Amino acid sequence: MGGYSYLNSAAISAEYFLGKGAKKVAILDVDYHHGNGTQDIFYEREDVLFVSLHADPATDYPFYWGHPDETGLNAGTGSNLNLPMPRGTDWLKYRNQLSKSLETIHQYSPDYLIVSYGADTFIDDPISFFEIKTADYSEMGAIINELGLPTLICMEGGYDLTSIGVNVKAFLNGFDNC
């Protein structure tokens, strides 16, 4: 109970895919807040790669998770990548980190990709401090889709109720129009 969700859709989905025969699953978390629960669940496992782009835990919740030196433990060593970014991160800086994350996922060569998508990276989100614009979400979706992996998208945060629908639609259209 240290985060925003009661049930972890990405973790449940990863376990489902593994139970159906997948050897490796990657979870890409593009929500503003670090996916501390997802990291905790898979931190000592090699069959799930967890990659998170999120706000710097020095300034934003959750303050004790999501640092770059958290790379996994035991069998999971190297199966966790945290890419924290400072407040005010715009699309150009975010895209740079997204490219790094996608290269890591490509090298991992998973059977499935799960995207924890959060529209709380939006410039007008009332509790977050990135500067991603609606048009950027289309490009984000398209870039992620270039991996060519079977992908499940799980909805995470987004607190600007006037724009959340538009931003989700932009992401999904970008993902679908490749």
PyMOL CGO cylinders between C-alpha atoms (Angstrom):
from pymol import cmd
from pymol.cgo import CYLINDER

trace = [
    CYLINDER, 0.00, 0.00, 0.00, 2.82, 2.38, -0.77, 0.3, 1, 1, 1, 1, 1, 1,
    CYLINDER, 2.82, 2.38, -0.77, 1.61, 3.50, -4.18, 0.3, 1, 1, 1, 1, 1, 1,
    CYLINDER, 1.61, 3.50, -4.18, -1.39, 4.53, -6.23, 0.3, 1, 1, 1, 1, 1, 1,
    CYLINDER, -1.39, 4.53, -6.23, -2.77, 1.10, -7.20, 0.3, 1, 1, 1, 1, 1, 1,
    CYLINDER, -2.77, 1.10, -7.20, -4.44, -1.67, -5.25, 0.3, 1, 1, 1, 1, 1, 1,
    CYLINDER, -4.44, -1.67, -5.25, -3.78, -4.21, -7.99, 0.3, 1, 1, 1, 1, 1, 1,
    CYLINDER, -3.78, -4.21, -7.99, -0.69, -4.17, -10.19, 0.3, 1, 1, 1, 1, 1, 1,
    CYLINDER, -0.69, -4.17, -10.19, -2.06, -4.80, -13.69, 0.3, 1, 1, 1, 1, 1, 1,
    CYLINDER, -2.06, -4.80, -13.69, 1.39, -4.99, -15.26, 0.3, 1, 1, 1, 1, 1, 1,
    CYLINDER, 1.39, -4.99, -15.26, 2.65, -7.57, -12.76, 0.3, 1, 1, 1, 1, 1, 1,
    CYLINDER, 2.65, -7.57, -12.76, -0.54, -9.63, -13.03, 0.3, 1, 1, 1, 1, 1, 1,
    CYLINDER, -0.54, -9.63, -13.03, -0.23, -9.57, -16.83, 0.3, 1, 1, 1, 1, 1, 1,
    CYLINDER, -0.23, -9.57, -16.83, 3.46, -10.55, -16.75, 0.3, 1, 1, 1, 1, 1, 1,
    CYLINDER, 3.46, -10.55, -16.75, 2.66, -13.53, -14.56, 0.3, 1, 1, 1, 1, 1, 1,
    CYLINDER, 2.66, -13.53, -14.56, -0.15, -14.49, -16.93, 0.3, 1, 1, 1, 1, 1, 1,
    CYLINDER, -0.15, -14.49, -16.93, 2.16, -14.43, -19.97, 0.3, 1, 1, 1, 1, 1, 1,
    CYLINDER, 2.16, -14.43, -19.97, 4.81, -16.43, -18.13, 0.3, 1, 1, 1, 1, 1, 1,
    CYLINDER, 4.81, -16.43, -18.13, 2.18, -18.94, -17.05, 0.3, 1, 1, 1, 1, 1, 1,
    CYLINDER, 2.18, -18.94, -17.05, 1.13, -19.35, -20.69, 0.3, 1, 1, 1, 1, 1, 1,
    CYLINDER, 1.13, -19.35, -20.69, 4.66, -20.27, -21.78, 0.3, 1, 1, 1, 1, 1, 1,
    CYLINDER, 4.66, -20.27, -21.78, 6.53, -17.00, -22.30, 0.3, 1, 1, 1, 1, 1, 1,
    CYLINDER, 6.53, -17.00, -22.30, 10.18, -17.25, -21.30, 0.3, 1, 1, 1, 1, 1, 1,
    CYLINDER, 10.18, -17.25, -21.30, 10.76, -13.52, -20.85, 0.3, 1, 1, 1, 1, 1, 1,
    CYLINDER, 10.76, -13.52, -20.85, 8.53, -10.47, -20.43, 0.3, 1, 1, 1, 1, 1, 1,
    CYLINDER, 8.53, -10.47, -20.43, 9.53, -6.80, -20.39, 0.3, 1, 1, 1, 1, 1, 1,
    CYLINDER, 9.53, -6.80, -20.39, 7.60, -4.11, -18.56, 0.3, 1, 1, 1, 1, 1, 1,
    CYLINDER, 7.60, -4.11, -18.56, 8.12, -0.52, -19.70, 0.3, 1, 1, 1, 1, 1, 1,
    CYLINDER, 8.12, -0.52, -19.70, 6.76, 2.00, -17.20, 0.3, 1, 1, 1, 1, 1, 1,
    CYLINDER, 6.76, 2.00, -17.20, 6.27, 5.46, -18.72, 0.3, 1, 1, 1, 1, 1, 1,
    CYLINDER, 6.27, 5.46, -18.72, 4.20, 6.86, -15.85, 0.3, 1, 1, 1, 1, 1, 1,
    CYLINDER, 4.20, 6.86, -15.85, 5.47, 9.99, -14.04, 0.3, 1, 1, 1, 1, 1, 1,
    CYLINDER, 5.47, 9.99, -14.04, 5.88, 8.10, -10.76, 0.3, 1, 1, 1, 1, 1, 1,
    CYLINDER, 5.88, 8.10, -10.76, 8.28, 5.19, -10.36, 0.3, 1, 1, 1, 1, 1, 1,
    CYLINDER, 8.28, 5.19, -10.36, 6.62, 1.78, -10.40, 0.3, 1, 1, 1, 1, 1, 1,
    CYLINDER, 6.62, 1.78, -10.40, 7.94, 0.77, -7.00, 0.3, 1, 1, 1, 1, 1, 1,
    CYLINDER, 7.94, 0.77, -7.00, 5.54, -2.14, -6.62, 0.3, 1, 1, 1, 1, 1, 1,
    CYLINDER, 5.54, -2.14, -6.62, 6.47, -3.60, -10.00, 0.3, 1, 1, 1, 1, 1, 1,
    CYLINDER, 6.47, -3.60, -10.00, 10.15, -3.23, -9.24, 0.3, 1, 1, 1, 1, 1, 1,
    CYLINDER, 10.15, -3.23, -9.24, 9.72, -4.91, -5.87, 0.3, 1, 1, 1, 1, 1, 1,
    CYLINDER, 9.72, -4.91, -5.87, 7.81, -7.87, -7.30, 0.3, 1, 1, 1, 1, 1, 1,
    CYLINDER, 7.81, -7.87, -7.30, 10.38, -8.69, -9.99, 0.3, 1, 1, 1, 1, 1, 1,
    CYLINDER, 10.38, -8.69, -9.99, 13.62, -7.36, -8.46, 0.3, 1, 1, 1, 1, 1, 1,
    CYLINDER, 13.62, -7.36, -8.46, 15.17, -10.79, -7.91, 0.3, 1, 1, 1, 1, 1, 1,
    CYLINDER, 15.17, -10.79, -7.91, 13.93, -12.42, -11.11, 0.3, 1, 1, 1, 1, 1, 1,
    CYLINDER, 13.93, -12.42, -11.11, 15.53, -12.73, -14.52, 0.3, 1, 1, 1, 1, 1, 1,
    CYLINDER, 15.53, -12.73, -14.52, 12.38, -13.63, -16.45, 0.3, 1, 1, 1, 1, 1, 1,
    CYLINDER, 12.38, -13.63, -16.45, 10.94, -10.10, -16.21, 0.3, 1, 1, 1, 1, 1, 1,
    CYLINDER, 10.94, -10.10, -16.21, 12.83, -6.97, -17.23, 0.3, 1, 1, 1, 1, 1, 1,
    CYLINDER, 12.83, -6.97, -17.23, 11.48, -3.84, -15.56, 0.3, 1, 1, 1, 1, 1, 1,
    CYLINDER, 11.48, -3.84, -15.56, 12.34, -0.49, -17.14, 0.3, 1, 1, 1, 1, 1, 1,
    CYLINDER, 12.34, -0.49, -17.14, 11.00, 2.72, -15.63, 0.3, 1, 1, 1, 1, 1, 1,
    CYLINDER, 11.00, 2.72, -15.63, 11.16, 6.32, -16.89, 0.3, 1, 1, 1, 1, 1, 1,
    CYLINDER, 11.16, 6.32, -16.89, 10.00, 8.54, -14.05, 0.3, 1, 1, 1, 1, 1, 1,
    CYLINDER, 10.00, 8.54, -14.05, 10.50, 11.62, -11.92, 0.3, 1, 1, 1, 1, 1, 1,
    CYLINDER, 10.50, 11.62, -11.92, 13.64, 11.85, -9.83, 0.3, 1, 1, 1, 1, 1, 1,
    CYLINDER, 13.64, 11.85, -9.83, 12.99, 10.30, -6.41, 0.3, 1, 1, 1, 1, 1, 1,
    CYLINDER, 12.99, 10.30, -6.41, 15.04, 13.12, -4.87, 0.3, 1, 1, 1, 1, 1, 1,
    CYLINDER, 15.04, 13.12, -4.87, 12.08, 15.43, -5.55, 0.3, 1, 1, 1, 1, 1, 1,
    CYLINDER, 12.08, 15.43, -5.55, 9.03, 13.26, -6.22, 0.3, 1, 1, 1, 1, 1, 1,
    CYLINDER, 9.03, 13.26, -6.22, 7.16, 10.33, -4.73, 0.3, 1, 1, 1, 1, 1, 1,
    CYLINDER, 7.16, 10.33, -4.73, 8.10, 7.54, -4.15, 0.3, 1, 1, 1, 1, 1, 1,
    CYLINDER, 8.10, 7.54, -4.15, 11.21, 9.04, -2.59, 0.3, 1, 1, 1, 1, 1, 1,
    CYLINDER, 11.21, 9.04, -2.59, 13.01, 5.82, -1.68, 0.3, 1, 1, 1, 1, 1, 1,
    CYLINDER, 13.01, 5.82, -1.68, 12.66, 3.90, -4.96, 0.3, 1, 1, 1, 1, 1, 1,
    CYLINDER, 12.66, 3.90, -4.96, 13.71, 4.40, -8.54, 0.3, 1, 1, 1, 1, 1, 1,
    CYLINDER, 13.71, 4.40, -8.54, 17.38, 5.28, -8.29, 0.3, 1, 1, 1, 1, 1, 1,
    CYLINDER, 17.38, 5.28, -8.29, 19.70, 4.34, -11.17, 0.3, 1, 1, 1, 1, 1, 1,
    CYLINDER, 19.70, 4.34, -11.17, 21.79, 2.02, -8.98, 0.3, 1, 1, 1, 1, 1, 1,
    CYLINDER, 21.79, 2.02, -8.98, 18.78, -0.26, -8.36, 0.3, 1, 1, 1, 1, 1, 1,
    CYLINDER, 18.78, -0.26, -8.36, 19.56, -2.84, -11.05, 0.3, 1, 1, 1, 1, 1, 1,
    CYLINDER, 19.56, -2.84, -11.05, 18.17, -6.04, -9.55, 0.3, 1, 1, 1, 1, 1, 1,
    CYLINDER, 18.17, -6.04, -9.55, 19.37, -8.61, -7.05, 0.3, 1, 1, 1, 1, 1, 1,
    CYLINDER, 19.37, -8.61, -7.05, 20.49, -12.26, -7.18, 0.3, 1, 1, 1, 1, 1, 1,
    CYLINDER, 20.49, -12.26, -7.18, 19.06, -13.89, -10.34, 0.3, 1, 1, 1, 1, 1, 1,
    CYLINDER, 19.06, -13.89, -10.34, 17.50, -10.53, -11.22, 0.3, 1, 1, 1, 1, 1, 1,
    CYLINDER, 17.50, -10.53, -11.22, 20.78, -8.62, -11.34, 0.3, 1, 1, 1, 1, 1, 1,
    CYLINDER, 20.78, -8.62, -11.34, 20.67, -6.51, -14.49, 0.3, 1, 1, 1, 1, 1, 1,
    CYLINDER, 20.67, -6.51, -14.49, 16.92, -6.99, -14.99, 0.3, 1, 1, 1, 1, 1, 1,
    CYLINDER, 16.92, -6.99, -14.99, 15.94, -3.59, -13.60, 0.3, 1, 1, 1, 1, 1, 1,
    CYLINDER, 15.94, -3.59, -13.60, 16.63, -0.23, -15.24, 0.3, 1, 1, 1, 1, 1, 1,
    CYLINDER, 16.63, -0.23, -15.24, 15.60, 3.07, -13.66, 0.3, 1, 1, 1, 1, 1, 1,
    CYLINDER, 15.60, 3.07, -13.66, 15.85, 6.26, -15.67, 0.3, 1, 1, 1, 1, 1, 1,
    CYLINDER, 15.85, 6.26, -15.67, 14.85, 9.11, -13.33, 0.3, 1, 1, 1, 1, 1, 1,
    CYLINDER, 14.85, 9.11, -13.33, 14.50, 12.58, -14.81, 0.3, 1, 1, 1, 1, 1, 1,
    CYLINDER, 14.50, 12.58, -14.81, 14.27, 16.04, -13.25, 0.3, 1, 1, 1, 1, 1, 1,
    CYLINDER, 14.27, 16.04, -13.25, 11.18, 18.18, -13.02, 0.3, 1, 1, 1, 1, 1, 1,
    CYLINDER, 11.18, 18.18, -13.02, 10.68, 20.17, -16.21, 0.3, 1, 1, 1, 1, 1, 1,
    CYLINDER, 10.68, 20.17, -16.21, 11.76, 17.32, -18.49, 0.3, 1, 1, 1, 1, 1, 1,
    CYLINDER, 11.76, 17.32, -18.49, 10.47, 18.03, -22.00, 0.3, 1, 1, 1, 1, 1, 1,
    CYLINDER, 10.47, 18.03, -22.00, 9.85, 15.64, -24.89, 0.3, 1, 1, 1, 1, 1, 1,
    CYLINDER, 9.85, 15.64, -24.89, 13.37, 15.90, -26.33, 0.3, 1, 1, 1, 1, 1, 1,
    CYLINDER, 13.37, 15.90, -26.33, 14.99, 14.86, -23.03, 0.3, 1, 1, 1, 1, 1, 1,
    CYLINDER, 14.99, 14.86, -23.03, 12.30, 12.26, -22.36, 0.3, 1, 1, 1, 1, 1, 1,
    CYLINDER, 12.30, 12.26, -22.36, 12.68, 10.79, -25.85, 0.3, 1, 1, 1, 1, 1, 1,
    CYLINDER, 12.68, 10.79, -25.85, 16.42, 10.35, -25.26, 0.3, 1, 1, 1, 1, 1, 1,
    CYLINDER, 16.42, 10.35, -25.26, 15.72, 8.26, -22.18, 0.3, 1, 1, 1, 1, 1, 1,
    CYLINDER, 15.72, 8.26, -22.18, 12.94, 6.38, -23.96, 0.3, 1, 1, 1, 1, 1, 1,
    CYLINDER, 12.94, 6.38, -23.96, 15.39, 5.44, -26.71, 0.3, 1, 1, 1, 1, 1, 1,
    CYLINDER, 15.39, 5.44, -26.71, 17.79, 4.05, -24.10, 0.3, 1, 1, 1, 1, 1, 1,
    CYLINDER, 17.79, 4.05, -24.10, 15.01, 2.05, -22.52, 0.3, 1, 1, 1, 1, 1, 1,
    CYLINDER, 15.01, 2.05, -22.52, 13.86, 0.61, -25.84, 0.3, 1, 1, 1, 1, 1, 1,
    CYLINDER, 13.86, 0.61, -25.84, 17.39, -0.45, -26.73, 0.3, 1, 1, 1, 1, 1, 1,
    CYLINDER, 17.39, -0.45, -26.73, 17.62, -2.28, -23.39, 0.3, 1, 1, 1, 1, 1, 1,
    CYLINDER, 17.62, -2.28, -23.39, 14.30, -4.00, -24.07, 0.3, 1, 1, 1, 1, 1, 1,
    CYLINDER, 14.30, -4.00, -24.07, 15.38, -4.93, -27.60, 0.3, 1, 1, 1, 1, 1, 1,
    CYLINDER, 15.38, -4.93, -27.60, 18.59, -6.50, -26.27, 0.3, 1, 1, 1, 1, 1, 1,
    CYLINDER, 18.59, -6.50, -26.27, 16.62, -8.43, -23.66, 0.3, 1, 1, 1, 1, 1, 1,
    CYLINDER, 16.62, -8.43, -23.66, 14.51, -9.91, -26.49, 0.3, 1, 1, 1, 1, 1, 1,
    CYLINDER, 14.51, -9.91, -26.49, 11.28, -10.56, -24.55, 0.3, 1, 1, 1, 1, 1, 1,
    CYLINDER, 11.28, -10.56, -24.55, 8.36, -12.58, -25.81, 0.3, 1, 1, 1, 1, 1, 1,
    CYLINDER, 8.36, -12.58, -25.81, 5.94, -9.86, -24.68, 0.3, 1, 1, 1, 1, 1, 1,
    CYLINDER, 5.94, -9.86, -24.68, 6.04, -6.18, -23.78, 0.3, 1, 1, 1, 1, 1, 1,
    CYLINDER, 6.04, -6.18, -23.78, 3.77, -4.63, -21.19, 0.3, 1, 1, 1, 1, 1, 1,
    CYLINDER, 3.77, -4.63, -21.19, 3.56, -0.84, -21.16, 0.3, 1, 1, 1, 1, 1, 1,
    CYLINDER, 3.56, -0.84, -21.16, 2.49, 0.87, -17.96, 0.3, 1, 1, 1, 1, 1, 1,
    CYLINDER, 2.49, 0.87, -17.96, 1.24, 4.03, -19.66, 0.3, 1, 1, 1, 1, 1, 1,
    CYLINDER, 1.24, 4.03, -19.66, 0.66, 7.15, -17.62, 0.3, 1, 1, 1, 1, 1, 1,
    CYLINDER, 0.66, 7.15, -17.62, -0.67, 10.42, -19.01, 0.3, 1, 1, 1, 1, 1, 1,
    CYLINDER, -0.67, 10.42, -19.01, 0.53, 12.15, -15.84, 0.3, 1, 1, 1, 1, 1, 1,
    CYLINDER, 0.53, 12.15, -15.84, 3.70, 13.17, -17.71, 0.3, 1, 1, 1, 1, 1, 1,
    CYLINDER, 3.70, 13.17, -17.71, 1.50, 15.81, -19.41, 0.3, 1, 1, 1, 1, 1, 1,
    CYLINDER, 1.50, 15.81, -19.41, 2.57, 19.43, -19.08, 0.3, 1, 1, 1, 1, 1, 1,
    CYLINDER, 2.57, 19.43, -19.08, -0.71, 20.45, -17.40, 0.3, 1, 1, 1, 1, 1, 1,
    CYLINDER, -0.71, 20.45, -17.40, -1.02, 17.50, -15.01, 0.3, 1, 1, 1, 1, 1, 1,
    CYLINDER, -1.02, 17.50, -15.01, -1.80, 18.97, -11.59, 0.3, 1, 1, 1, 1, 1, 1,
    CYLINDER, -1.80, 18.97, -11.59, 0.44, 16.63, -9.53, 0.3, 1, 1, 1, 1, 1, 1,
    CYLINDER, 0.44, 16.63, -9.53, 3.33, 16.05, -11.92, 0.3, 1, 1, 1, 1, 1, 1,
    CYLINDER, 3.33, 16.05, -11.92, 6.06, 18.22, -13.35, 0.3, 1, 1, 1, 1, 1, 1,
    CYLINDER, 6.06, 18.22, -13.35, 7.14, 16.98, -16.80, 0.3, 1, 1, 1, 1, 1, 1,
    CYLINDER, 7.14, 16.98, -16.80, 6.42, 18.97, -19.95, 0.3, 1, 1, 1, 1, 1, 1,
    CYLINDER, 6.42, 18.97, -19.95, 5.13, 16.36, -22.38, 0.3, 1, 1, 1, 1, 1, 1,
    CYLINDER, 5.13, 16.36, -22.38, 2.52, 17.67, -24.83, 0.3, 1, 1, 1, 1, 1, 1,
    CYLINDER, 2.52, 17.67, -24.83, -0.37, 15.85, -26.48, 0.3, 1, 1, 1, 1, 1, 1,
    CYLINDER, -0.37, 15.85, -26.48, 1.38, 15.52, -29.86, 0.3, 1, 1, 1, 1, 1, 1,
    CYLINDER, 1.38, 15.52, -29.86, 4.37, 13.93, -28.10, 0.3, 1, 1, 1, 1, 1, 1,
    CYLINDER, 4.37, 13.93, -28.10, 2.24, 10.99, -26.98, 0.3, 1, 1, 1, 1, 1, 1,
    CYLINDER, 2.24, 10.99, -26.98, 1.62, 9.99, -30.59, 0.3, 1, 1, 1, 1, 1, 1,
    CYLINDER, 1.62, 9.99, -30.59, 5.35, 9.85, -31.21, 0.3, 1, 1, 1, 1, 1, 1,
    CYLINDER, 5.35, 9.85, -31.21, 5.85, 7.97, -27.94, 0.3, 1, 1, 1, 1, 1, 1,
    CYLINDER, 5.85, 7.97, -27.94, 3.34, 5.32, -29.00, 0.3, 1, 1, 1, 1, 1, 1,
    CYLINDER, 3.34, 5.32, -29.00, 4.90, 5.01, -32.45, 0.3, 1, 1, 1, 1, 1, 1,
    CYLINDER, 4.90, 5.01, -32.45, 8.43, 4.65, -31.09, 0.3, 1, 1, 1, 1, 1, 1,
    CYLINDER, 8.43, 4.65, -31.09, 7.40, 1.95, -28.64, 0.3, 1, 1, 1, 1, 1, 1,
    CYLINDER, 7.40, 1.95, -28.64, 5.53, 0.09, -31.38, 0.3, 1, 1, 1, 1, 1, 1,
    CYLINDER, 5.53, 0.09, -31.38, 8.71, 0.01, -33.49, 0.3, 1, 1, 1, 1, 1, 1,
    CYLINDER, 8.71, 0.01, -33.49, 9.96, -2.76, -31.20, 0.3, 1, 1, 1, 1, 1, 1,
    CYLINDER, 9.96, -2.76, -31.20, 7.54, -5.02, -33.05, 0.3, 1, 1, 1, 1, 1, 1,
    CYLINDER, 7.54, -5.02, -33.05, 6.63, -6.99, -29.93, 0.3, 1, 1, 1, 1, 1, 1,
    CYLINDER, 6.63, -6.99, -29.93, 3.24, -8.32, -28.91, 0.3, 1, 1, 1, 1, 1, 1,
    CYLINDER, 3.24, -8.32, -28.91, 2.25, -5.53, -26.52, 0.3, 1, 1, 1, 1, 1, 1,
    CYLINDER, 2.25, -5.53, -26.52, -0.27, -5.02, -23.75, 0.3, 1, 1, 1, 1, 1, 1,
    CYLINDER, -0.27, -5.02, -23.75, -0.89, -1.45, -22.63, 0.3, 1, 1, 1, 1, 1, 1,
    CYLINDER, -0.89, -1.45, -22.63, -2.06, -0.92, -19.03, 0.3, 1, 1, 1, 1, 1, 1,
    CYLINDER, -2.06, -0.92, -19.03, -3.46, 2.45, -18.02, 0.3, 1, 1, 1, 1, 1, 1,
    CYLINDER, -3.46, 2.45, -18.02, -1.73, 4.07, -15.07, 0.3, 1, 1, 1, 1, 1, 1,
    CYLINDER, -1.73, 4.07, -15.07, -1.82, 7.72, -13.93, 0.3, 1, 1, 1, 1, 1, 1,
    CYLINDER, -1.82, 7.72, -13.93, -3.18, 10.90, -15.40, 0.3, 1, 1, 1, 1, 1, 1,
    CYLINDER, -3.18, 10.90, -15.40, -4.85, 13.56, -13.28, 0.3, 1, 1, 1, 1, 1, 1,
    CYLINDER, -4.85, 13.56, -13.28, -5.71, 16.39, -15.68, 0.3, 1, 1, 1, 1, 1, 1,
    CYLINDER, -5.71, 16.39, -15.68, -9.26, 15.24, -16.30, 0.3, 1, 1, 1, 1, 1, 1,
    CYLINDER, -9.26, 15.24, -16.30, -9.83, 17.68, -19.16, 0.3, 1, 1, 1, 1, 1, 1,
    CYLINDER, -9.83, 17.68, -19.16, -7.02, 16.22, -21.27, 0.3, 1, 1, 1, 1, 1, 1,
    CYLINDER, -7.02, 16.22, -21.27, -6.53, 12.62, -20.17, 0.3, 1, 1, 1, 1, 1, 1,
    CYLINDER, -6.53, 12.62, -20.17, -8.80, 11.21, -22.89, 0.3, 1, 1, 1, 1, 1, 1,
    CYLINDER, -8.80, 11.21, -22.89, -7.09, 13.22, -25.63, 0.3, 1, 1, 1, 1, 1, 1,
    CYLINDER, -7.09, 13.22, -25.63, -3.66, 12.16, -24.40, 0.3, 1, 1, 1, 1, 1, 1,
    CYLINDER, -3.66, 12.16, -24.40, -4.57, 8.48, -24.17, 0.3, 1, 1, 1, 1, 1, 1,
    CYLINDER, -4.57, 8.48, -24.17, -6.08, 8.65, -27.66, 0.3, 1, 1, 1, 1, 1, 1,
    CYLINDER, -6.08, 8.65, -27.66, -2.91, 10.31, -29.03, 0.3, 1, 1, 1, 1, 1, 1,
    CYLINDER, -2.91, 10.31, -29.03, -0.73, 7.58, -27.52, 0.3, 1, 1, 1, 1, 1, 1,
    CYLINDER, -0.73, 7.58, -27.52, -2.93, 4.77, -28.84, 0.3, 1, 1, 1, 1, 1, 1,
    CYLINDER, -2.93, 4.77, -28.84, -3.22, 6.35, -32.30, 0.3, 1, 1, 1, 1, 1, 1,
    CYLINDER, -3.22, 6.35, -32.30, 0.54, 6.71, -32.48, 0.3, 1, 1, 1, 1, 1, 1,
    CYLINDER, 0.54, 6.71, -32.48, 0.98, 3.10, -31.42, 0.3, 1, 1, 1, 1, 1, 1,
    CYLINDER, 0.98, 3.10, -31.42, -1.63, 1.85, -33.87, 0.3, 1, 1, 1, 1, 1, 1,
    CYLINDER, -1.63, 1.85, -33.87, -0.66, 3.90, -36.94, 0.3, 1, 1, 1, 1, 1, 1,
    CYLINDER, -0.66, 3.90, -36.94, 2.78, 2.42, -37.46, 0.3, 1, 1, 1, 1, 1, 1,
]
cmd.load_cgo(trace, "trace")
